[in-house]
């Protein structure tokens, strides 16, 4: 049975949060962000997102905390979830993967850090943001493989893959929402 839940995974800087917000608004759905939860945990521990990733490599309870919150959110309906592993925890959801050129992602992430002044994330240059993103991808993928035998980078697991390198946010959110509506109608 298909759930009225959209799970959005993707690479750092691919626009998961912005896309999830836009799709939720279009559909009138609620929203849950494991990324926001991760940043909150990092802030509570007084560390950066990158440092929390390193901590999670030896302390699986950190990932389990996030994963439990995602699984609980999957009990709802009419929800958009921005999470690397929500597709795994909620297999009856409409599963979306956002990919992006890593350099473009670093440029976007660095600009976002400069604009919003995220306490839990920082970089002094686009190159540093790029290097931190690659380290984060490697760390997360390794942990998820060890903990659950899953790679969120395997695009074959998703109902829709969108390259956000050149597409604008409005186009991406419209594509996700329209494809989701078609998916719901299919048996």
One Martini backbone bead per residue (centre of mass of N, CA, C, O) as a GRO file, in nm:
protein
  187
    1UNK     BB    1   0.095   0.037   0.024
    2UNK     BB    2   0.066   0.361  -0.029
    3UNK     BB    3   0.209   0.638   0.093
    4UNK     BB    4   0.160   0.981   0.204
    5UNK     BB    5   0.489   0.990   0.132
    6UNK     BB    6   0.786   1.187   0.107
    7UNK     BB    7   1.118   1.099   0.026
    8UNK     BB    8   1.427   1.293   0.070
    9UNK     BB    9   1.725   1.250  -0.087
   10UNK     BB   10   2.086   1.334  -0.079
   11UNK     BB   11   2.315   1.551  -0.133
   12UNK     BB   12   2.498   1.782  -0.026
   13UNK     BB   13   2.344   2.073  -0.163
   14UNK     BB   14   2.077   1.971  -0.340
   15UNK     BB   15   1.792   2.068  -0.182
   16UNK     BB   16   1.619   1.913   0.025
   17UNK     BB   17   1.485   2.126   0.209
   18UNK     BB   18   1.368   2.313  -0.009
   19UNK     BB   19   1.206   2.097  -0.153
   20UNK     BB   20   1.037   2.000   0.084
   21UNK     BB   21   0.903   2.269   0.141
   22UNK     BB   22   0.772   2.309  -0.142
   23UNK     BB   23   0.610   2.045  -0.155
   24UNK     BB   24   0.447   2.082   0.103
   25UNK     BB   25   0.307   2.339   0.009
   26UNK     BB   26   0.169   2.235  -0.247
   27UNK     BB   27   0.019   1.982  -0.080
   28UNK     BB   28  -0.030   2.037   0.236
   29UNK     BB   29   0.205   1.927   0.402
   30UNK     BB   30   0.406   1.806   0.613
   31UNK     BB   31   0.728   1.836   0.795
   32UNK     BB   32   1.053   1.658   0.796
   33UNK     BB   33   1.395   1.702   0.939
   34UNK     BB   34   1.692   1.542   0.991
   35UNK     BB   35   1.890   1.775   0.949
   36UNK     BB   36   1.779   1.958   1.170
   37UNK     BB   37   1.820   1.749   1.394
   38UNK     BB   38   2.126   1.718   1.359
   39UNK     BB   39   2.195   2.018   1.414
   40UNK     BB   40   2.074   2.020   1.697
   41UNK     BB   41   2.262   1.810   1.819
   42UNK     BB   42   2.523   1.957   1.761
   43UNK     BB   43   2.455   2.208   1.924
   44UNK     BB   44   2.408   2.064   2.199
   45UNK     BB   45   2.718   1.947   2.183
   46UNK     BB   46   2.913   2.170   2.054
   47UNK     BB   47   2.917   2.089   1.740
   48UNK     BB   48   2.965   1.999   1.437
   49UNK     BB   49   2.855   1.816   1.184
   50UNK     BB   50   3.126   1.681   1.128
   51UNK     BB   51   3.182   1.596   1.424
   52UNK     BB   52   2.927   1.421   1.451
   53UNK     BB   53   3.006   1.219   1.234
   54UNK     BB   54   3.257   1.117   1.381
   55UNK     BB   55   3.112   1.025   1.636
   56UNK     BB   56   2.917   0.820   1.483
   57UNK     BB   57   3.140   0.611   1.403
   58UNK     BB   58   3.150   0.518   1.737
   59UNK     BB   59   2.827   0.615   1.782
   60UNK     BB   60   2.526   0.469   1.700
   61UNK     BB   61   2.316   0.633   1.873
   62UNK     BB   62   2.293   0.875   1.685
   63UNK     BB   63   2.157   0.737   1.445
   64UNK     BB   64   1.924   0.604   1.605
   65UNK     BB   65   1.785   0.865   1.685
   66UNK     BB   66   1.712   0.955   1.401
   67UNK     BB   67   1.577   0.693   1.295
   68UNK     BB   68   1.346   0.689   1.500
   69UNK     BB   69   1.218   0.956   1.409
   70UNK     BB   70   1.159   0.866   1.120
   71UNK     BB   71   0.985   0.618   1.179
   72UNK     BB   72   0.766   0.772   1.335
   73UNK     BB   73   0.687   0.961   1.095
   74UNK     BB   74   0.588   0.707   0.912
   75UNK     BB   75   0.297   0.692   1.064
   76UNK     BB   76   0.210   0.898   0.886
   77UNK     BB   77   0.054   1.143   0.680
   78UNK     BB   78   0.112   1.391   0.483
   79UNK     BB   79   0.444   1.380   0.412
   80UNK     BB   80   0.770   1.540   0.425
   81UNK     BB   81   1.099   1.392   0.397
   82UNK     BB   82   1.425   1.487   0.508
   83UNK     BB   83   1.635   1.203   0.431
   84UNK     BB   84   1.868   0.964   0.371
   85UNK     BB   85   1.681   0.697   0.509
   86UNK     BB   86   1.367   0.703   0.468
   87UNK     BB   87   1.336   0.505   0.230
   88UNK     BB   88   1.409   0.259   0.416
   89UNK     BB   89   1.192   0.305   0.655
   90UNK     BB   90   0.977   0.393   0.402
   91UNK     BB   91   0.897   0.191   0.144
   92UNK     BB   92   0.591   0.325   0.071
   93UNK     BB   93   0.716   0.560  -0.041
   94UNK     BB   94   0.813   0.841  -0.214
   95UNK     BB   95   1.125   0.821  -0.378
   96UNK     BB   96   1.386   1.069  -0.354
   97UNK     BB   97   1.668   1.190  -0.554
   98UNK     BB   98   1.931   1.429  -0.510
   99UNK     BB   99   2.148   1.557  -0.742
  100UNK     BB  100   2.499   1.686  -0.768
  101UNK     BB  101   2.745   1.879  -0.823
  102UNK     BB  102   2.992   1.919  -0.594
  103UNK     BB  103   3.074   2.213  -0.659
  104UNK     BB  104   2.794   2.337  -0.653
  105UNK     BB  105   2.730   2.251  -0.366
  106UNK     BB  106   2.957   2.413  -0.231
  107UNK     BB  107   2.863   2.690  -0.322
  108UNK     BB  108   2.585   2.679  -0.185
  109UNK     BB  109   2.672   2.613   0.103
  110UNK     BB  110   2.853   2.858   0.145
  111UNK     BB  111   2.637   3.072   0.095
  112UNK     BB  112   2.450   2.974   0.323
  113UNK     BB  113   2.649   3.019   0.554
  114UNK     BB  114   2.678   3.326   0.506
  115UNK     BB  115   2.373   3.398   0.540
  116UNK     BB  116   2.289   3.217   0.813
  117UNK     BB  117   2.504   3.125   1.021
  118UNK     BB  118   2.564   2.840   1.092
  119UNK     BB  119   2.666   2.689   1.378
  120UNK     BB  120   2.712   2.373   1.269
  121UNK     BB  121   2.837   2.530   1.012
  122UNK     BB  122   3.160   2.557   0.838
  123UNK     BB  123   3.351   2.783   0.616
  124UNK     BB  124   3.617   2.965   0.437
  125UNK     BB  125   3.541   2.799   0.167
  126UNK     BB  126   3.457   2.624  -0.101
  127UNK     BB  127   3.675   2.407  -0.071
  128UNK     BB  128   3.604   2.332   0.221
  129UNK     BB  129   3.311   2.253   0.164
  130UNK     BB  130   3.384   2.026  -0.029
  131UNK     BB  131   3.557   1.852   0.163
  132UNK     BB  132   3.334   1.817   0.379
  133UNK     BB  133   3.127   1.679   0.197
  134UNK     BB  134   3.297   1.433   0.119
  135UNK     BB  135   3.338   1.335   0.411
  136UNK     BB  136   3.039   1.302   0.476
  137UNK     BB  137   2.964   1.096   0.262
  138UNK     BB  138   3.163   0.881   0.351
  139UNK     BB  139   3.069   0.851   0.643
  140UNK     BB  140   2.771   0.785   0.595
  141UNK     BB  141   2.800   0.544   0.404
  142UNK     BB  142   2.962   0.368   0.596
  143UNK     BB  143   2.761   0.359   0.831
  144UNK     BB  144   2.511   0.251   0.675
  145UNK     BB  145   2.645  -0.012   0.588
  146UNK     BB  146   2.715  -0.116   0.874
  147UNK     BB  147   2.425  -0.087   1.010
  148UNK     BB  148   2.219  -0.164   0.726
  149UNK     BB  149   2.319  -0.224   0.425
  150UNK     BB  150   2.322   0.084   0.306
  151UNK     BB  151   2.295   0.298   0.008
  152UNK     BB  152   2.197   0.621  -0.076
  153UNK     BB  153   2.355   0.630  -0.370
  154UNK     BB  154   2.151   0.428  -0.490
  155UNK     BB  155   1.934   0.513  -0.749
  156UNK     BB  156   1.754   0.241  -0.778
  157UNK     BB  157   1.571   0.304  -0.503
  158UNK     BB  158   1.412   0.516  -0.672
  159UNK     BB  159   1.140   0.688  -0.827
  160UNK     BB  160   1.322   0.963  -0.824
  161UNK     BB  161   1.559   1.152  -1.022
  162UNK     BB  162   1.730   1.468  -0.952
  163UNK     BB  163   1.906   1.725  -1.110
  164UNK     BB  164   2.015   2.032  -0.938
  165UNK     BB  165   2.237   2.189  -1.089
  166UNK     BB  166   2.027   2.350  -1.309
  167UNK     BB  167   1.782   2.342  -1.155
  168UNK     BB  168   1.535   2.498  -1.018
  169UNK     BB  169   1.339   2.493  -0.747
  170UNK     BB  170   1.065   2.511  -0.886
  171UNK     BB  171   1.113   2.274  -1.085
  172UNK     BB  172   1.170   2.056  -0.877
  173UNK     BB  173   0.907   2.073  -0.710
  174UNK     BB  174   0.718   2.020  -0.947
  175UNK     BB  175   0.828   1.745  -1.031
  176UNK     BB  176   0.775   1.600  -0.767
  177UNK     BB  177   0.470   1.655  -0.734
  178UNK     BB  178   0.375   1.540  -1.012
  179UNK     BB  179   0.501   1.254  -0.985
  180UNK     BB  180   0.354   1.178  -0.727
  181UNK     BB  181   0.063   1.194  -0.832
  182UNK     BB  182   0.106   0.969  -1.042
  183UNK     BB  183   0.196   0.747  -0.843
  184UNK     BB  184  -0.072   0.734  -0.682
  185UNK     BB  185  -0.247   0.635  -0.940
  186UNK     BB  186  -0.087   0.399  -0.942
  187UNK     BB  187  -0.088   0.041  -0.878
   0.00000   0.00000   0.00000
